[in-house]
Amino acid sequence: MKLLFAIVHHEDAGSLVDALLDQEHRATRLQSSGGFLKQSNATIMLAVEDEKVEAVLAIIRESCHSRSQVVNPMPPIMEPGEFFMPFPLEVEVGGATVFVVPIERFERV
Ligand code: 2BA
């Protein structure tokens, strides 16, 4: 059995959870935020049988889309007379970042 953590855009999280539930996969949605952009995203956590991992990854691929986001860099600490021109930076935020880790033991009590 594997534990999947899928970090996804918050706009994709609802449809991803619905698609997982449609295929009878149990999932937990956690509110999270990216360390780099500091914007809210969602972490979907689900435990699945080994043979279902690829099917779950396919659902994640179908439900999650990559997007370009523009970041305004923080201005540095300036000395008097110095000048800072902030250039917005465009980053590609992936459809999903997925970690697949082994589960040693799983119980529902
Ligand atoms: P963020 O950390 O907010 O990163 C958003 C996007 O910014 C990233 O998209 C990447 O394109 C860019 N980015 C991140 N760190 C960067 C850096 N040091 N320099 C330049 N660009 C950078 P994704 O790679 O698709 O990641 C989307 C979200 O997935 C991340 O949001 C973070 O919440 C999570 N994530 C990605 N890689 C991770 C990892 N190795 N461990 C834990 N979480 C991760």
Backbone and ligand atoms as CSV (ligand in chain L), in Angstrom:
chain,resi,resn,atom,element,x,y,z
A,1,MET,N,N,0.838,-1.192,0.000
A,1,MET,CA,C,0.000,0.000,0.000
A,1,MET,C,C,0.877,1.247,0.000
A,2,LYS,N,N,0.404,2.315,-0.648
A,2,LYS,CA,C,1.186,3.551,-0.756
A,2,LYS,C,C,0.363,4.737,-0.245
A,3,LEU,N,N,1.088,5.723,0.291
A,3,LEU,CA,C,0.454,6.985,0.664
A,3,LEU,C,C,0.871,8.017,-0.369
A,4,LEU,N,N,-0.111,8.642,-1.002
A,4,LEU,CA,C,0.167,9.678,-1.997
A,4,LEU,C,C,-0.146,11.040,-1.396
A,5,PHE,N,N,0.792,11.955,-1.565
A,5,PHE,CA,C,0.546,13.357,-1.252
A,5,PHE,C,C,0.591,14.098,-2.578
A,6,ALA,N,N,-0.513,14.697,-2.963
A,6,ALA,CA,C,-0.539,15.465,-4.213
A,6,ALA,C,C,-0.768,16.929,-3.861
A,7,ILE,N,N,0.231,17.768,-4.191
A,7,ILE,CA,C,0.088,19.205,-3.953
A,7,ILE,C,C,-0.437,19.803,-5.244
A,8,VAL,N,N,-1.625,20.408,-5.173
A,8,VAL,CA,C,-2.303,20.854,-6.398
A,8,VAL,C,C,-2.788,22.290,-6.227
A,9,HIS,N,N,-3.106,22.934,-7.359
A,9,HIS,CA,C,-3.673,24.288,-7.326
A,9,HIS,C,C,-5.027,24.220,-6.626
A,10,HIS,N,N,-5.333,25.238,-5.820
A,10,HIS,CA,C,-6.601,25.157,-5.056
A,10,HIS,C,C,-7.810,25.117,-5.984
A,11,GLU,N,N,-7.678,25.686,-7.229
A,11,GLU,CA,C,-8.826,25.654,-8.161
A,11,GLU,C,C,-9.062,24.252,-8.717
A,12,ASP,N,N,-8.045,23.385,-8.689
A,12,ASP,CA,C,-8.204,22.015,-9.207
A,12,ASP,C,C,-8.606,21.030,-8.113
A,13,ALA,N,N,-8.479,21.451,-6.849
A,13,ALA,CA,C,-8.620,20.483,-5.752
A,13,ALA,C,C,-10.029,19.882,-5.679
A,14,GLY,N,N,-11.054,20.725,-5.859
A,14,GLY,CA,C,-12.434,20.229,-5.740
A,14,GLY,C,C,-12.746,19.183,-6.787
A,15,SER,N,N,-12.389,19.475,-8.058
A,15,SER,CA,C,-12.703,18.513,-9.123
A,15,SER,C,C,-11.855,17.251,-8.980
A,16,LEU,N,N,-10.622,17.401,-8.462
A,16,LEU,CA,C,-9.792,16.209,-8.250
A,16,LEU,C,C,-10.422,15.299,-7.188
A,17,VAL,N,N,-10.840,15.882,-6.068
A,17,VAL,CA,C,-11.445,15.057,-5.005
A,17,VAL,C,C,-12.723,14.397,-5.524
A,18,ASP,N,N,-13.539,15.141,-6.301
A,18,ASP,CA,C,-14.773,14.554,-6.855
A,18,ASP,C,C,-14.435,13.378,-7.777
A,19,ALA,N,N,-13.395,13.562,-8.634
A,19,ALA,CA,C,-13.029,12.491,-9.577
A,19,ALA,C,C,-12.511,11.265,-8.820
A,20,LEU,N,N,-11.766,11.506,-7.733
A,20,LEU,CA,C,-11.265,10.374,-6.938
A,20,LEU,C,C,-12.427,9.627,-6.286
A,21,LEU,N,N,-13.368,10.391,-5.723
A,21,LEU,CA,C,-14.510,9.751,-5.051
A,21,LEU,C,C,-15.370,8.979,-6.054
A,22,ASP,N,N,-15.521,9.531,-7.283
A,22,ASP,CA,C,-16.285,8.829,-8.331
A,22,ASP,C,C,-15.720,7.443,-8.580
A,23,GLN,N,N,-14.383,7.327,-8.488
A,23,GLN,CA,C,-13.717,6.031,-8.731
A,23,GLN,C,C,-13.500,5.266,-7.414
A,24,GLU,N,N,-14.201,5.710,-6.361
A,24,GLU,CA,C,-14.190,5.037,-5.050
A,24,GLU,C,C,-12.821,5.037,-4.370
A,25,HIS,N,N,-12.060,6.131,-4.572
A,25,HIS,CA,C,-10.818,6.322,-3.819
A,25,HIS,C,C,-11.115,7.286,-2.680
A,26,ARG,N,N,-10.702,6.918,-1.472
A,26,ARG,CA,C,-10.903,7.809,-0.318
A,26,ARG,C,C,-9.766,8.817,-0.274
A,27,ALA,N,N,-10.095,10.066,0.052
A,27,ALA,CA,C,-9.060,11.105,0.045
A,27,ALA,C,C,-9.308,12.118,1.150
A,28,THR,N,N,-8.229,12.762,1.596
A,28,THR,CA,C,-8.318,13.848,2.574
A,28,THR,C,C,-7.702,15.086,1.947
A,29,ARG,N,N,-8.442,16.191,2.041
A,29,ARG,CA,C,-7.942,17.456,1.475
A,29,ARG,C,C,-7.438,18.343,2.608
A,30,LEU,N,N,-6.195,18.792,2.484
A,30,LEU,CA,C,-5.598,19.676,3.495
A,30,LEU,C,C,-5.322,21.033,2.855
A,31,GLN,N,N,-5.589,22.099,3.593
A,31,GLN,CA,C,-5.221,23.434,3.117
A,31,GLN,C,C,-3.712,23.580,3.280
A,32,SER,N,N,-3.026,24.071,2.255
A,32,SER,CA,C,-1.580,24.266,2.369
A,32,SER,C,C,-1.207,25.528,1.602
A,33,SER,N,N,0.060,25.880,1.654
A,33,SER,CA,C,0.499,27.001,0.820
A,33,SER,C,C,1.941,26.764,0.407
A,34,GLY,N,N,2.272,27.275,-0.783
A,34,GLY,CA,C,3.596,27.046,-1.350
A,34,GLY,C,C,4.649,27.880,-0.652
A,35,GLY,N,N,5.800,27.283,-0.430
A,35,GLY,CA,C,6.891,27.996,0.220
A,35,GLY,C,C,7.437,29.119,-0.639
A,36,PHE,N,N,7.419,28.953,-1.953
A,36,PHE,CA,C,8.007,29.943,-2.852
A,36,PHE,C,C,7.022,31.069,-3.149
A,37,LEU,N,N,5.831,30.720,-3.639
A,37,LEU,CA,C,4.850,31.755,-3.988
A,37,LEU,C,C,4.074,32.258,-2.769
A,38,LYS,N,N,4.048,31.448,-1.700
A,38,LYS,CA,C,3.301,31.773,-0.481
A,38,LYS,C,C,1.811,31.962,-0.787
A,39,GLN,N,N,1.346,31.243,-1.803
A,39,GLN,CA,C,-0.078,31.307,-2.134
A,39,GLN,C,C,-0.731,29.993,-1.745
A,40,SER,N,N,-2.037,30.077,-1.492
A,40,SER,CA,C,-2.710,28.879,-1.015
A,40,SER,C,C,-2.774,27.809,-2.109
A,41,ASN,N,N,-2.506,26.576,-1.719
A,41,ASN,CA,C,-2.731,25.443,-2.607
A,41,ASN,C,C,-3.397,24.361,-1.754
A,42,ALA,N,N,-3.533,23.173,-2.291
A,42,ALA,CA,C,-4.197,22.113,-1.534
A,42,ALA,C,C,-3.333,20.865,-1.601
A,43,THR,N,N,-3.299,20.137,-0.491
A,43,THR,CA,C,-2.587,18.861,-0.465
A,43,THR,C,C,-3.629,17.761,-0.288
A,44,ILE,N,N,-3.672,16.879,-1.270
A,44,ILE,CA,C,-4.612,15.755,-1.211
A,44,ILE,C,C,-3.812,14.538,-0.759
A,45,MET,N,N,-4.307,13.913,0.314
A,45,MET,CA,C,-3.610,12.760,0.894
A,45,MET,C,C,-4.494,11.537,0.697
A,46,LEU,N,N,-3.931,10.479,0.113
A,46,LEU,CA,C,-4.758,9.275,-0.018
A,46,LEU,C,C,-3.914,8.014,0.025
A,47,ALA,N,N,-4.456,7.029,0.693
A,47,ALA,CA,C,-3.802,5.721,0.787
A,47,ALA,C,C,-4.461,4.807,-0.228
A,48,VAL,N,N,-3.620,4.165,-1.058
A,48,VAL,CA,C,-4.172,3.286,-2.099
A,48,VAL,C,C,-3.369,1.989,-2.182
A,49,GLU,N,N,-4.045,0.961,-2.659
A,49,GLU,CA,C,-3.365,-0.306,-2.931
A,49,GLU,C,C,-2.313,-0.080,-4.015
A,50,ASP,N,N,-1.201,-0.839,-3.941
A,50,ASP,CA,C,-0.107,-0.656,-4.911
A,50,ASP,C,C,-0.607,-0.677,-6.359
A,51,GLU,N,N,-1.511,-1.613,-6.661
A,51,GLU,CA,C,-1.940,-1.775,-8.058
A,51,GLU,C,C,-2.859,-0.639,-8.530
A,52,LYS,N,N,-3.289,0.237,-7.581
A,52,LYS,CA,C,-4.168,1.350,-7.985
A,52,LYS,C,C,-3.416,2.674,-8.108
A,53,VAL,N,N,-2.111,2.667,-7.799
A,53,VAL,CA,C,-1.349,3.929,-7.809
A,53,VAL,C,C,-1.389,4.575,-9.195
A,54,GLU,N,N,-1.158,3.782,-10.255
A,54,GLU,CA,C,-1.115,4.374,-11.601
A,54,GLU,C,C,-2.475,4.948,-11.988
A,55,ALA,N,N,-3.557,4.265,-11.598
A,55,ALA,CA,C,-4.900,4.776,-11.918
A,55,ALA,C,C,-5.146,6.107,-11.215
A,56,VAL,N,N,-4.685,6.210,-9.963
A,56,VAL,CA,C,-4.858,7.467,-9.216
A,56,VAL,C,C,-4.014,8.571,-9.866
A,57,LEU,N,N,-2.782,8.238,-10.278
A,57,LEU,CA,C,-1.937,9.240,-10.941
A,57,LEU,C,C,-2.600,9.724,-12.236
A,58,ALA,N,N,-3.274,8.823,-12.936
A,58,ALA,CA,C,-3.960,9.219,-14.180
A,58,ALA,C,C,-5.095,10.204,-13.862
A,59,ILE,N,N,-5.816,9.957,-12.783
A,59,ILE,CA,C,-6.900,10.883,-12.392
A,59,ILE,C,C,-6.307,12.250,-12.036
A,60,ILE,N,N,-5.173,12.233,-11.329
A,60,ILE,CA,C,-4.525,13.508,-10.962
A,60,ILE,C,C,-4.098,14.253,-12.225
A,61,ARG,N,N,-3.517,13.519,-13.184
A,61,ARG,CA,C,-3.069,14.173,-14.431
A,61,ARG,C,C,-4.242,14.804,-15.172
A,62,GLU,N,N,-5.400,14.101,-15.182
A,62,GLU,CA,C,-6.566,14.610,-15.910
A,62,GLU,C,C,-7.175,15.825,-15.225
A,63,SER,N,N,-7.113,15.855,-13.893
A,63,SER,CA,C,-7.842,16.896,-13.150
A,63,SER,C,C,-7.024,18.150,-12.899
A,64,CYS,N,N,-5.698,18.058,-13.002
A,64,CYS,CA,C,-4.850,19.179,-12.579
A,64,CYS,C,C,-4.095,19.754,-13.776
A,65,HIS,N,N,-4.076,21.065,-13.845
A,65,HIS,CA,C,-3.508,21.748,-15.009
A,65,HIS,C,C,-2.407,22.697,-14.575
A,66,SER,N,N,-1.350,22.790,-15.396
A,66,SER,CA,C,-0.280,23.733,-15.047
A,66,SER,C,C,-0.713,25.148,-15.433
A,67,ARG,N,N,-0.173,26.109,-14.711
A,67,ARG,CA,C,-0.528,27.520,-14.918
A,67,ARG,C,C,0.719,28.369,-14.795
A,68,SER,N,N,0.690,29.502,-15.498
A,68,SER,CA,C,1.756,30.489,-15.308
A,68,SER,C,C,1.292,31.480,-14.254
A,69,GLN,N,N,2.167,31.791,-13.314
A,69,GLN,CA,C,1.837,32.805,-12.316
A,69,GLN,C,C,2.956,33.834,-12.256
A,70,VAL,N,N,2.557,35.066,-12.025
A,70,VAL,CA,C,3.528,36.153,-11.999
A,70,VAL,C,C,3.805,36.519,-10.543
A,71,VAL,N,N,5.082,36.593,-10.200
A,71,VAL,CA,C,5.493,36.924,-8.831
A,71,VAL,C,C,6.198,38.273,-8.877
A,72,ASN,N,N,5.875,39.135,-7.927
A,72,ASN,CA,C,6.613,40.396,-7.802
A,72,ASN,C,C,7.664,40.209,-6.726
A,73,PRO,N,N,8.964,40.243,-7.091
A,73,PRO,CA,C,9.993,40.007,-6.078
A,73,PRO,C,C,9.976,41.081,-5.008
A,74,MET,N,N,10.320,40.685,-3.776
A,74,MET,CA,C,10.398,41.646,-2.665
A,74,MET,C,C,11.564,42.596,-2.909
A,75,PRO,N,N,11.375,43.911,-2.671
A,75,PRO,CA,C,12.514,44.824,-2.855
A,75,PRO,C,C,13.570,44.572,-1.791
A,76,PRO,N,N,14.866,44.693,-2.156
A,76,PRO,CA,C,15.931,44.509,-1.159
A,76,PRO,C,C,15.971,45.715,-0.214
A,77,ILE,N,N,16.701,45.576,0.906
A,77,ILE,CA,C,16.890,46.730,1.801
A,77,ILE,C,C,17.804,47.722,1.076
A,78,MET,N,N,17.315,48.941,0.927
A,78,MET,CA,C,18.007,49.918,0.088
A,78,MET,C,C,18.798,50.915,0.939
A,79,GLU,N,N,19.921,51.331,0.393
A,79,GLU,CA,C,20.680,52.456,0.973
A,79,GLU,C,C,20.118,53.742,0.359
A,80,PRO,N,N,20.244,54.894,1.081
A,80,PRO,CA,C,19.773,56.152,0.489
A,80,PRO,C,C,20.425,56.381,-0.873
A,81,GLY,N,N,19.618,56.797,-1.848
A,81,GLY,CA,C,20.142,57.087,-3.182
A,81,GLY,C,C,20.153,55.877,-4.103
A,82,GLU,N,N,19.937,54.667,-3.550
A,82,GLU,CA,C,19.911,53.470,-4.414
A,82,GLU,C,C,18.536,53.352,-5.066
A,83,PHE,N,N,18.503,52.597,-6.167
A,83,PHE,CA,C,17.292,52.529,-6.977
A,83,PHE,C,C,16.993,51.059,-7.277
A,84,PHE,N,N,15.741,50.648,-7.086
A,84,PHE,CA,C,15.368,49.245,-7.356
A,84,PHE,C,C,14.231,49.203,-8.370
A,85,MET,N,N,14.436,48.478,-9.458
A,85,MET,CA,C,13.387,48.334,-10.474
A,85,MET,C,C,12.801,46.922,-10.361
A,86,PRO,N,N,11.573,46.779,-9.838
A,86,PRO,CA,C,11.036,45.423,-9.662
A,86,PRO,C,C,10.542,44.828,-10.985
A,87,PHE,N,N,11.199,43.752,-11.427
A,87,PHE,CA,C,10.741,43.062,-12.634
A,87,PHE,C,C,9.895,41.866,-12.214
A,88,PRO,N,N,8.620,41.809,-12.633
A,88,PRO,CA,C,7.809,40.641,-12.289
A,88,PRO,C,C,8.432,39.376,-12.891
A,89,LEU,N,N,8.329,38.290,-12.150
A,89,LEU,CA,C,8.926,37.018,-12.554
A,89,LEU,C,C,7.790,36.043,-12.854
A,90,GLU,N,N,7.858,35.380,-14.023
A,90,GLU,CA,C,6.806,34.425,-14.359
A,90,GLU,C,C,7.278,33.015,-14.033
A,91,VAL,N,N,6.490,32.263,-13.268
A,91,VAL,CA,C,6.849,30.873,-12.973
A,91,VAL,C,C,5.721,29.953,-13.425
A,92,GLU,N,N,6.115,28.762,-13.827
A,92,GLU,CA,C,5.160,27.742,-14.249
A,92,GLU,C,C,4.845,26.876,-13.024
A,93,VAL,N,N,3.603,26.910,-12.573
A,93,VAL,CA,C,3.211,26.063,-11.438
A,93,VAL,C,C,2.619,24.792,-12.012
A,94,GLY,N,N,3.220,23.674,-11.615
A,94,GLY,CA,C,2.872,22.398,-12.241
A,94,GLY,C,C,1.433,22.000,-12.003
A,95,GLY,N,N,0.961,21.058,-12.783
A,95,GLY,CA,C,-0.369,20.509,-12.562
A,95,GLY,C,C,-0.459,19.928,-11.169
A,96,ALA,N,N,0.537,19.158,-10.770
A,96,ALA,CA,C,0.544,18.567,-9.430
A,96,ALA,C,C,1.954,18.114,-9.102
A,97,THR,N,N,2.303,18.234,-7.825
A,97,THR,CA,C,3.560,17.668,-7.320
A,97,THR,C,C,3.156,16.501,-6.431
A,98,VAL,N,N,3.585,15.291,-6.812
A,98,VAL,CA,C,3.079,14.101,-6.121
A,98,VAL,C,C,4.225,13.331,-5.469
A,99,PHE,N,N,4.057,12.979,-4.212
A,99,PHE,CA,C,5.004,12.111,-3.500
A,99,PHE,C,C,4.294,10.784,-3.244
A,100,VAL,N,N,4.975,9.684,-3.548
A,100,VAL,CA,C,4.409,8.347,-3.312
A,100,VAL,C,C,5.310,7.671,-2.287
A,101,VAL,N,N,4.760,7.365,-1.117
A,101,VAL,CA,C,5.594,6.771,-0.061
A,101,VAL,C,C,4.962,5.470,0.438
A,102,PRO,N,N,5.799,4.518,0.843
A,102,PRO,CA,C,5.247,3.244,1.310
A,102,PRO,C,C,4.562,3.389,2.673
A,103,ILE,N,N,3.516,2.612,2.852
A,103,ILE,CA,C,2.816,2.587,4.142
A,103,ILE,C,C,3.232,1.302,4.857
A,104,GLU,N,N,3.725,1.442,6.073
A,104,GLU,CA,C,4.134,0.260,6.834
A,104,GLU,C,C,2.914,-0.492,7.369
A,105,ARG,N,N,1.933,0.262,7.826
A,105,ARG,CA,C,0.742,-0.368,8.393
A,105,ARG,C,C,-0.437,0.582,8.220
A,106,PHE,N,N,-1.596,0.016,7.898
A,106,PHE,CA,C,-2.798,0.833,7.692
A,106,PHE,C,C,-3.942,0.162,8.441
A,107,GLU,N,N,-4.635,0.915,9.270
A,107,GLU,CA,C,-5.775,0.337,9.995
A,107,GLU,C,C,-6.912,1.327,10.032
A,108,ARG,N,N,-8.122,0.824,9.894
A,108,ARG,CA,C,-9.316,1.641,10.157
A,108,ARG,C,C,-9.998,0.981,11.338
A,109,VAL,N,N,-10.066,1.695,12.457
A,109,VAL,CA,C,-10.611,1.053,13.670
A,109,VAL,C,C,-11.926,1.690,14.074
L,1,2BA,P1,P,5.572,26.951,-4.388
L,1,2BA,O1,O,6.686,26.636,-3.459
L,1,2BA,O2,O,4.786,28.194,-4.105
L,1,2BA,O3,O,6.196,27.014,-5.872
L,1,2BA,C1,C,5.404,27.433,-6.965
L,1,2BA,C2,C,6.202,27.344,-8.252
L,1,2BA,O4,O,7.295,28.269,-8.179
L,1,2BA,C3,C,6.842,25.991,-8.495
L,1,2BA,O5,O,5.915,25.145,-9.159
L,1,2BA,C4,C,8.048,26.338,-9.344
L,1,2BA,O6,O,7.675,26.523,-10.703
L,1,2BA,C5,C,8.437,27.710,-8.816
L,1,2BA,N1,N,9.512,27.616,-7.827
L,1,2BA,C6,C,9.475,27.029,-6.620
L,1,2BA,N2,N,10.630,27.184,-5.955
L,1,2BA,C7,C,11.423,27.907,-6.778
L,1,2BA,C8,C,12.756,28.413,-6.676
L,1,2BA,N3,N,13.492,28.194,-5.585
L,1,2BA,N4,N,13.237,29.126,-7.732
L,1,2BA,C9,C,12.503,29.341,-8.838
L,1,2BA,N5,N,11.233,28.905,-8.992
L,1,2BA,C10,C,10.701,28.192,-7.977
L,1,2BA,P2,P,5.904,23.575,-8.826
L,1,2BA,O7,O,7.284,23.023,-8.894
L,1,2BA,O8,O,4.870,22.974,-9.723
L,1,2BA,O9,O,5.438,23.442,-7.305
L,1,2BA,C11,C,4.101,23.725,-6.894
L,1,2BA,C12,C,3.980,23.610,-5.394
L,1,2BA,O10,O,4.273,22.244,-5.006
L,1,2BA,C13,C,4.995,24.435,-4.607
L,1,2BA,O11,O,4.513,25.763,-4.423
L,1,2BA,C14,C,5.082,23.670,-3.281
L,1,2BA,O12,O,3.947,23.958,-2.464
L,1,2BA,C15,C,4.974,22.230,-3.756
L,1,2BA,N6,N,6.281,21.594,-3.982
L,1,2BA,C16,C,6.978,21.565,-5.140
L,1,2BA,N7,N,8.121,20.877,-4.993
L,1,2BA,C17,C,8.149,20.460,-3.716
L,1,2BA,C18,C,9.089,19.687,-2.941
L,1,2BA,N8,N,10.234,19.214,-3.469
L,1,2BA,N9,N,8.803,19.462,-1.639
L,1,2BA,C19,C,7.662,19.938,-1.083
L,1,2BA,N10,N,6.717,20.662,-1.767
L,1,2BA,C20,C,6.972,20.919,-3.058
